């Protein structure tokens, strides 16, 4: 996983915009993997493939959770206020 928010420390609006763009880019891979795994679960009756798809889902959810946690941390460091959640 890349460090998607390394530019946020600049605290400038441009740095924050770049951080959000990087976050968007970094989130696409796990989202694509989740979509493919969900499709495989629907399309296959093979227990082995279904187990592999479930493992992909678990791994990618962890990856996204870490990405979001890092994003929230960087936004807090940049002084962006938390709004409702």
PALUM-516742 format. One record per atom (N, C-alpha, C, O, CB): x, y, z. Coordinates in nm, 3 decimals, padded with zeros to 5 digits. Glycine has a CB too. Layout:
PALUM-516742
((X,Y,Z))
...
END
This chain:
PALUM-516742
((00.086,-00.117,00.000))
((00.000,00.000,00.000))
((00.090,00.123,00.000))
((00.189,00.129,00.073))
((-00.097,00.000,00.123))
((00.055,00.220,-00.081))
((00.133,00.341,-00.087))
((00.092,00.435,00.025))
((-00.013,00.418,00.087))
((00.117,00.410,-00.223))
((00.176,00.533,00.051))
((00.144,00.632,00.153))
((00.063,00.742,00.086))
((00.118,00.838,00.034))
((00.272,00.691,00.219))
((-00.067,00.727,00.088))
((-00.153,00.812,00.008))
((-00.166,00.955,00.060))
((-00.212,01.042,-00.014))
((-00.288,00.752,00.001))
((-00.126,00.981,00.181))
((-00.149,01.115,00.234))
((-00.022,01.185,00.275))
((-00.025,01.273,00.361))
((-00.241,01.108,00.351))
((00.088,01.149,00.216))
((00.214,01.208,00.257))
((00.218,01.358,00.234))
((00.293,01.428,00.303))
((00.327,01.142,00.185))
((00.140,01.410,00.139))
((00.140,01.552,00.114))
((00.053,01.633,00.208))
((00.057,01.756,00.205))
((00.097,01.577,-00.024))
((-00.025,01.568,00.292))
((-00.119,01.640,00.377))
((-00.050,01.723,00.485))
((-00.109,01.816,00.539))
((-00.214,01.543,00.442))
((00.075,01.688,00.515))
((00.143,01.762,00.621))
((00.167,01.908,00.585))
((00.192,01.990,00.673))
((00.275,01.695,00.653))
((00.158,01.941,00.454))
((00.179,02.078,00.412))
((00.069,02.170,00.458))
((00.088,02.292,00.459))
((00.190,02.084,00.264))
((-00.045,02.118,00.496))
((-00.159,02.191,00.550))
((-00.218,02.290,00.451))
((-00.311,02.363,00.486))
((-00.119,02.264,00.674))
((-00.168,02.295,00.329))
((-00.225,02.386,00.231))
((-00.344,02.318,00.165))
((-00.352,02.196,00.160))
((-00.119,02.428,00.126))
((-00.437,02.398,00.114))
((-00.550,02.337,00.042))
((-00.503,02.249,-00.074))
((-00.561,02.143,-00.098))
((-00.643,02.447,-00.012))
((-00.400,02.289,-00.144))
((-00.350,02.209,-00.256))
((-00.296,02.075,-00.207))
((-00.316,01.972,-00.272))
((-00.240,02.286,-00.332))
((-00.228,02.076,-00.093))
((-00.175,01.952,-00.038))
((-00.288,01.860,00.004))
((-00.280,01.738,-00.015))
((-00.082,01.980,00.082))
((-00.394,01.916,00.062))
((-00.508,01.835,00.102))
((-00.581,01.778,-00.020))
((-00.624,01.662,-00.018))
((-00.605,01.918,00.186))
((-00.595,01.857,-00.124))
((-00.658,01.808,-00.247))
((-00.575,01.694,-00.304))
((-00.630,01.592,-00.344))
((-00.673,01.922,-00.352))
((-00.445,01.709,-00.306))
((-00.358,01.602,-00.356))
((-00.369,01.478,-00.269))
((-00.367,01.366,-00.319))
((-00.212,01.650,-00.362))
((-00.381,01.496,-00.139))
((-00.396,01.383,-00.048))
((-00.526,01.308,-00.075))
((-00.529,01.185,-00.073))
((-00.392,01.430,00.098))
((-00.632,01.381,-00.101))
((-00.761,01.318,-00.131))
((-00.753,01.244,-00.265))
((-00.806,01.134,-00.278))
((-00.875,01.423,-00.134))
((-00.688,01.303,-00.362))
((-00.670,01.234,-00.491))
((-00.591,01.105,-00.474))
((-00.626,01.002,-00.532))
((-00.600,01.327,-00.592))
((-00.485,01.111,-00.394))
((-00.404,00.991,-00.371))
((-00.486,00.885,-00.298))
((-00.476,00.766,-00.330))
((-00.277,01.027,-00.291))
((-00.565,00.928,-00.201))
((-00.651,00.835,-00.128))
((-00.748,00.767,-00.224))
((-00.765,00.646,-00.219))
((-00.729,00.908,-00.016))
((-00.810,00.845,-00.311))
((-00.902,00.790,-00.410))
((-00.832,00.685,-00.495))
((-00.887,00.577,-00.520))
((-00.959,00.902,-00.499))
((-00.714,00.715,-00.540))
((-00.637,00.621,-00.621))
((-00.606,00.494,-00.543))
((-00.623,00.383,-00.594))
((-00.506,00.687,-00.670))
((-00.562,00.509,-00.419))
((-00.525,00.393,-00.337))
((-00.645,00.307,-00.298))
((-00.629,00.188,-00.274))
((-00.454,00.439,-00.212))
((-00.762,00.366,-00.293))
((-00.882,00.291,-00.255))
((-00.939,00.209,-00.370))
((-01.013,00.114,-00.348))
((-00.988,00.385,-00.203))
((-00.905,00.244,-00.492))
((-00.964,00.175,-00.607))
((-00.921,00.029,-00.618))
((-01.004,-00.055,-00.652))
((-00.926,00.247,-00.734))
((-00.797,-00.003,-00.589))
((-00.750,-00.142,-00.602))
((-00.825,-00.236,-00.507))
((-00.876,-00.338,-00.552))
((-00.601,-00.150,-00.574))
((-00.833,-00.203,-00.378))
((-00.908,-00.294,-00.291))
((-01.056,-00.300,-00.326))
((-01.118,-00.405,-00.312))
((-00.891,-00.251,-00.147))
((-01.114,-00.189,-00.371))
((-01.255,-00.192,-00.410))
((-01.275,-00.282,-00.532))
((-01.373,-00.356,-00.538))
((-01.304,-00.049,-00.441))
((-01.184,-00.277,-00.626))
((-01.193,-00.365,-00.743))
((-01.180,-00.510,-00.702))
((-01.252,-00.596,-00.753))
((-01.085,-00.329,-00.847))
((-01.088,-00.539,-00.611))
((-01.070,-00.676,-00.564))
((-01.194,-00.725,-00.490))
((-01.233,-00.841,-00.503))
((-00.947,-00.686,-00.473))
((-01.255,-00.638,-00.412))
((-01.379,-00.675,-00.341))
((-01.491,-00.706,-00.440))
((-01.564,-00.803,-00.423))
((-01.422,-00.561,-00.246))
((-01.503,-00.624,-00.542))
((-01.607,-00.646,-00.642))
((-01.586,-00.779,-00.714))
((-01.681,-00.854,-00.737))
((-01.610,-00.531,-00.743))
((-01.462,-00.808,-00.750))
((-01.432,-00.933,-00.819))
((-01.459,-01.053,-00.729))
((-01.513,-01.154,-00.775))
((-01.286,-00.935,-00.866))
((-01.421,-01.043,-00.603))
((-01.444,-01.154,-00.510))
((-01.593,-01.177,-00.488))
((-01.638,-01.292,-00.482))
((-01.375,-01.127,-00.375))
((-01.669,-01.071,-00.476))
((-01.815,-01.084,-00.459))
((-01.877,-01.148,-00.583))
((-01.967,-01.231,-00.571))
((-01.880,-00.946,-00.432))
((-01.831,-01.109,-00.698))
((-01.881,-01.168,-00.823))
((-01.848,-01.318,-00.829))
((-01.930,-01.399,-00.871))
((-01.821,-01.095,-00.946))
((-01.728,-01.353,-00.786))
((-01.687,-01.493,-00.784))
((-01.773,-01.574,-00.688))
((-01.811,-01.688,-00.718))
((-01.539,-01.505,-00.744))
((-01.806,-01.517,-00.574))
((-01.893,-01.586,-00.479))
((-02.029,-01.617,-00.542))
((-02.084,-01.725,-00.522))
((-01.913,-01.502,-00.351))
((-02.081,-01.524,-00.618))
((-02.210,-01.544,-00.684))
((-02.202,-01.643,-00.799))
((-02.297,-01.718,-00.825))
((-02.264,-01.412,-00.734))
((-02.090,-01.644,-00.868))
((-02.080,-01.722,-00.992))
((-02.032,-01.866,-00.973))
((-02.051,-01.950,-01.061))
((-01.987,-01.653,-01.086))
((-01.970,-01.895,-00.861))
((-01.908,-02.026,-00.845))
((-01.973,-02.108,-00.734))
((-02.011,-02.056,-00.629))
((-01.759,-02.010,-00.816))
((-01.985,-02.236,-00.762))
((-02.030,-02.331,-00.660))
((-01.913,-02.407,-00.600))
((-01.931,-02.491,-00.512))
((-02.132,-02.429,-00.718))
((-01.793,-02.378,-00.647))
((-01.672,-02.447,-00.602))
((-01.634,-02.396,-00.462))
((-01.603,-02.278,-00.446))
((-01.554,-02.424,-00.702))
((-01.637,-02.483,-00.361))
((-01.604,-02.440,-00.225))
((-01.464,-02.382,-00.211))
((-01.442,-02.291,-00.131))
((-01.619,-02.557,-00.130))
((-01.369,-02.432,-00.289))
((-01.233,-02.379,-00.284))
((-01.225,-02.237,-00.335))
((-01.160,-02.152,-00.274))
((-01.140,-02.467,-00.365))
((-01.291,-02.211,-00.447))
((-01.294,-02.075,-00.501))
((-01.370,-01.980,-00.409))
((-01.331,-01.864,-00.393))
((-01.357,-02.075,-00.640))
((-01.477,-02.029,-00.350))
((-01.552,-01.945,-00.257))
((-01.469,-01.911,-00.134))
((-01.474,-01.798,-00.085))
((-01.682,-02.015,-00.215))
((-01.393,-02.008,-00.085))
((-01.306,-01.982,00.030))
((-01.199,-01.879,-00.005))
((-01.169,-01.790,00.075))
((-01.240,-02.113,00.079))
((-01.143,-01.892,-00.125))
((-01.042,-01.795,-00.170))
((-01.103,-01.656,-00.183))
((-01.041,-01.557,-00.145))
((-00.981,-01.840,-00.304))
((-01.225,-01.648,-00.237))
((-01.292,-01.519,-00.250))
((-01.317,-01.457,-00.113))
((-01.300,-01.336,-00.096))
((-01.425,-01.535,-00.326))
((-01.355,-01.538,-00.017))
((-01.377,-01.486,00.120))
((-01.247,-01.432,00.179))
((-01.247,-01.330,00.247))
((-01.436,-01.596,00.211))
((-01.137,-01.502,00.154))
((-01.006,-01.456,00.203))
((-00.969,-01.322,00.140))
((-00.916,-01.234,00.207))
((-00.897,-01.560,00.172))
((-00.997,-01.308,00.011))
((-00.971,-01.181,-00.057))
((-01.054,-01.070,00.007))
((-01.003,-00.960,00.031))
((-01.003,-01.192,-00.209))
((-01.179,-01.098,00.034))
((-01.267,-00.998,00.095))
((-01.214,-00.954,00.231))
((-01.207,-00.835,00.260))
((-01.410,-01.053,00.110))
((-01.176,-01.050,00.314))
((-01.123,-01.017,00.447))
((-00.997,-00.933,00.434))
((-00.981,-00.832,00.503))
((-01.093,-01.147,00.528))
((-00.906,-00.975,00.346))
((-00.779,-00.903,00.328))
((-00.802,-00.761,00.277))
((-00.737,-00.667,00.324))
((-00.687,-00.980,00.230))
((-00.893,-00.744,00.183))
((-00.915,-00.612,00.126))
((-00.991,-00.520,00.221))
((-00.970,-00.399,00.221))
((-00.991,-00.624,-00.005))
((-01.080,-00.576,00.302))
((-01.147,-00.494,00.404))
((-01.044,-00.442,00.504))
((-01.050,-00.327,00.545))
((-01.258,-00.576,00.477))
((-00.949,-00.527,00.543))
((-00.842,-00.482,00.634))
((-00.759,-00.372,00.568))
((-00.722,-00.273,00.632))
((-00.751,-00.600,00.674))
((-00.731,-00.391,00.440))
((-00.652,-00.291,00.366))
((-00.726,-00.157,00.362))
((-00.666,-00.052,00.386))
((-00.623,-00.340,00.222))
((-00.856,-00.160,00.331))
((-00.934,-00.037,00.329))
((-00.946,00.026,00.468))
((-00.941,00.148,00.481))
((-01.073,-00.064,00.273))
((-00.961,-00.056,00.569))
((-00.970,-00.004,00.706))
((-00.842,00.070,00.743))
((-00.847,00.177,00.803))
((-00.995,-00.119,00.806))
((-00.728,00.013,00.707))
((-00.600,00.079,00.735))
((-00.588,00.208,00.654))
((-00.537,00.309,00.705))
((-00.483,-00.015,00.702))
((-00.633,00.206,00.531))
((-00.627,00.325,00.447))
((-00.713,00.437,00.506))
((-00.669,00.552,00.513))
((-00.674,00.292,00.304))
((-00.835,00.403,00.548))
((-00.922,00.503,00.610))
((-00.865,00.554,00.742))
((-00.873,00.673,00.770))
((-01.061,00.445,00.633))
((-00.808,00.466,00.822))
((-00.749,00.508,00.949))
((-00.635,00.606,00.924))
((-00.623,00.707,00.993))
((-00.699,00.386,01.030))
((-00.552,00.574,00.828))
((-00.442,00.665,00.793))
((-00.493,00.798,00.742))
((-00.438,00.903,00.774))
((-00.352,00.601,00.689))
((-00.598,00.793,00.663))
((-00.657,00.915,00.611))
((-00.709,01.003,00.723))
((-00.682,01.123,00.728))
((-00.770,00.882,00.514))
((-00.785,00.942,00.815))
((-00.837,01.020,00.928))
((-00.724,01.078,01.013))
((-00.733,01.193,01.058))
((-00.929,00.932,01.016))
((-00.620,01.001,01.034))
((-00.507,01.049,01.113))
((-00.439,01.167,01.045))
((-00.408,01.267,01.109))
((-00.406,00.936,01.136))
((-00.418,01.155,00.915))
((-00.352,01.265,00.843))
((-00.439,01.389,00.840))
((-00.389,01.501,00.850))
((-00.318,01.221,00.700))
((-00.569,01.371,00.826))
((-00.658,01.487,00.824))
((-00.657,01.556,00.962))
((-00.659,01.678,00.971))
((-00.803,01.444,00.785))
((-00.652,01.476,01.067))
((-00.646,01.534,01.201))
((-00.515,01.611,01.218))
((-00.513,01.721,01.274))
((-00.658,01.423,01.310))
((-00.405,01.554,01.170))
((-00.275,01.623,01.178))
((-00.275,01.751,01.097))
((-00.204,01.846,01.131))
((-00.162,01.531,01.130))
((-00.355,01.754,00.990))
((-00.362,01.873,00.905))
((-00.461,01.976,00.960))
((-00.475,02.085,00.906))
((-00.402,01.834,00.763))
((-00.529,01.940,01.068))
((-00.622,02.033,01.130))
((-00.760,02.034,01.068))
((-00.837,02.127,01.091))
((-00.566,02.169,01.125))
((-00.791,01.932,00.989))
((-00.925,01.923,00.931))
((-01.017,01.868,01.038))
((-00.993,01.761,01.094))
((-00.926,01.833,00.804))
((-01.123,01.943,01.066))
((-01.214,01.903,01.174))
((-01.300,01.785,01.133))
((-01.342,01.774,01.018))
((-01.303,02.020,01.214))
((-01.325,01.700,01.228))
((-01.412,01.586,01.209))
((-01.555,01.637,01.212))
((-01.593,01.715,01.300))
((-01.387,01.476,01.320))
((-01.636,01.593,01.113))
((-01.773,01.641,01.104))
((-01.869,01.525,01.105))
((-01.896,01.466,01.000))
((-01.792,01.724,00.979))
((-01.922,01.491,01.220))
((-02.027,01.392,01.230))
((-01.988,01.249,01.207))
((-02.068,01.174,01.150))
((-02.130,01.426,01.139))
((-01.870,01.206,01.246))
((-01.849,01.064,01.236))
((-01.713,01.026,01.213))
((-01.683,00.908,01.203))
((-01.926,01.010,01.136))
END
